[in-house]
């Protein structure tokens, strides 16, 4: 009769706590639940009271004091975690009741009657305790127990769906391989369709609340990819409701994430081929047995799917193994299908806004795909299509872009978005420096057309400064730079209009360079274009000089922006091959009548100060062994280098601007430089002997390396000693010359000071004479005796 007594006692317990469990009794209640779970294996009669006790856990727990929630937190978290362990009980009724109990945590109802002296716990208390006890992880592991029981499995998924709203729970679920387990259940038999829905919802939550990389890794197995493929294909071919289409798109997003993982077996499973075929389905109309009977409905869900498929192609283009599939499935013609003037509204099955968004998305994807499929790009005459499309974009045909999508930014009421992405495609292809592509572009008059677009964009930019217009201009300048580099004929074509268009870029307001809109990028692009498209063509160089181009470059250099030094000085050095350039540089005057040579010497001094070169207060050489060595160079230990590798002293040349400044002075000369002070001449003496000092540095490195490796024979050692002494002597001579310059300047200052003092004395004496004369005059007019 013991079991009958136990059942009676259980009924009394259920009756006693019908309004909820107090926190202090919860530990004992869990012990009773565990005992009941053991009894269920032997006597089915214990199933009902066990379910009743679990059902009572749906009610709020009761506390006496406010602090009880914290005091009993460990016991409560263990109790709630125990609910997950009770999923081992082989009873469908018990398992479903546990899931219902967990779901109730998120929709708490107050009991009909409160216990005397108690208050219900806060609404989120059970949710927090479930996180603390790791219930989500236990529940994921319990999926293995219910995998053959559809109803129980759906209830577990429902509970997990609620639990996955928390980041803590999602991380716990990922520890139990939740993403992989859920993916494998996608294709289970389920007439209701809830299995796919709930599983995809949980996967979404895992993506949002935990590591995307970890989710992608768990879904990257062959079994998971197959499961995703079958679930997606089933919804694609047999889903007819809007709900099915939305679910299909959700799975496509998850698939895209998996495809970003390069080791995921997307190609091996055939999923890649299916997705590529579906993406190009309406444009190239290649028969695909898997898609037989499929039709696009042009609904908003199909529109979203189309965009997602384009995005999948972009992701797949990053995988070298998928490139062949992209080539075989005519992805290039499918994307180029959209590179054409927009049809009038109502002509296509897509609405005007939808078509424009797909068009921009396709052209954006083309930027990634075109460089990979260059043979297809050329065979499809993509350059021609893009140039014709760009001509339409800046033409007179009325077109009002919607600008309602990510890719349509800045394109409302105009075609700037289309221009922006078309130029991106050309940029991505041209940057490969493929002679065939570039020749094909130039043969079709691309240089003149790009200059027209640049002029169009520059005029628009004057009306309203916009980041999209900045990017358009920068891309055009880059494309022109690549096309004209090392080709005199193309430079000549550029020079007819290009110089006039290029000059204003060097006259932009310096305050805008770091406004965040991209002006600095635009300036660098213009300088690159100047270097590639003008330098080397005498006619273009003369035109640039006549329009004051060198003056604008020196104005930019006078801004003293370190990131501009290298490119500006490099251009000036190259320009000095034109004999007229030195006159222009000598003529330039900056603020306070500053000459170009004085500016260059100031840049040298600033560069040496930044590098930590040792100089005294007057700028004279201090270290005769390393006159131009900077602080880092002196700290550098001896490193044995192969004979074909540049040493540190050589590599240092490219890391600062001193070599360019020296080259520029070699062009300008070191004599008869106006507007320089004694301090400037002291610095100029170092610049003039830069090459001698640099040779000394190289010999010093060579000597150190030789002595590090072996002991040279006596004649070689003597030769090295003489060479190093010669270098030091040069340093001493320059230092002596600098001292002599300073002494002469000091002597000249003293002479000028004496001259100034003599002038002051003469002025004072003259004032005394004038004062005496004035006093005599006053005396004669006011004193009769003095007047007599």
MOMO-V433975 format. One record per residue. SS is DSSP state (~ for helix, > for strand, _ for the rest). Layout:
SS
SS
This chain:
_
~
~
~
~
~
~
~
~
~
~
~
~
~
~
~
_
_
_
_
_
>
~
~
~
~
~
~
~
~
~
~
~
~
~
~
~
~
~
~
_
_
_
_
_
~
~
~
~
~
~
~
~
~
~
~
_
_
_
_
_
>
>
_
_
_
_
~
~
~
~
_
~
~
~
~
~
~
~
~
~
~
~
~
~
~
~
~
_
_
_
~
~
~
~
~
~
~
~
~
~
~
~
~
_
_
_
_
_
_
_
_
_
_
_
_
_
_
>
>
_
_
_
_
~
~
~
~
~
~
~
~
~
_
~
~
~
~
~
~
~
_
~
~
~
~
_
_
_
~
~
~
~
~
~
~
~
~
~
~
~
~
~
_
_
_
~
~
~
~
~
~
~
~
~
_
_
~
~
~
~
~
~
~
_
_
_
_
_
_
_
_
_
~
~
~
~
~
~
~
~
~
~
~
~
~
~
~
~
_
_
~
~
~
~
~
~
~
_
_
_
~
~
~
~
~
~
~
~
~
~
~
~
~
~
~
~
~
_
_
_
~
~
~
~
~
~
~
~
~
~
~
~
~
~
~
~
~
~
_
_
_
_
_
_
_
_
_
_
_
~
~
~
~
~
~
~
~
~
_
~
~
~
~
_
_
_
_
~
~
~
_
_
_
_
_
_
_
_
~
~
~
~
~
~
~
~
~
~
~
~
~
~
~
~
~
_
_
_
~
~
~
~
~
~
~
~
~
_
_
~
~
~
~
~
~
_
_
_
_
_
_
_
_
_
_
_
_
_
_
_
~
~
~
~
~
~
~
~
~
~
~
~
~
~
~
~
~
~
~
_
_
_
~
~
~
~
~
~
_
_
~
~
~
~
~
~
~
~
~
~
~
~
_
_
_
_
_
_
_
_
_
_
_
_
_
_
_
_
_
_
_
_
_
_
~
~
~
~
~
~
~
~
~
~
~
~
~
~
~
_
_
_
_
~
~
~
~
~
~
~
~
~
_
_
~
~
~
~
~
~
~
~
~
~
~
~
~
~
~
~
~
~
_
_
_
~
~
~
~
~
~
~
~
~
~
~
~
~
~
~
~
~
~
_
_
_
~
~
~
~
~
~
~
~
~
~
~
~
~
~
~
~
~
~
~
~
_
_
~
~
~
_
_
_
_
_
_
~
~
~
~
~
~
~
~
~
~
~
~
~
~
~
_
_
_
_
~
~
~
~
~
~
~
~
~
_
_
~
~
~
~
~
~
~
~
~
~
_
_
_
~
~
~
~
~
~
~
~
~
~
~
~
~
~
_
_
_
~
~
~
~
~
~
~
~
~
_
>
_
~
~
~
_
>
~
~
~
~
~
~
~
~
~
~
~
~
~
~
~
~
_
_
_
>
_
_
_
_
_
>
_
_
_
_
_
_
_
_
_
~
~
~
~
~
_
_
_
_
_
_
_
_
_
_
_
_
~
~
~
~
~
~
~
~
_
_
~
~
~
~
~
~
~
~
~
~
~
_
_
_
_
_
_
_
_
_
~
~
~
~
~
~
~
~
~
~
~
_
~
~
~
~
~
~
~
~
~
~
~
~
~
~
~
~
~
~
~
~
_
_
_
_
~
~
~
~
~
~
~
~
~
~
~
~
~
~
~
~
~
~
~
~
~
~
~
~
~
~
~
~
~
~
~
~
~
~
~
~
~
~
~
~
~
~
~
~
~
~
~
~
~
~
~
~
~
~
~
~
~
~
~
~
~
~
~
~
~
~
~
~
~
_
~
~
~
~
_
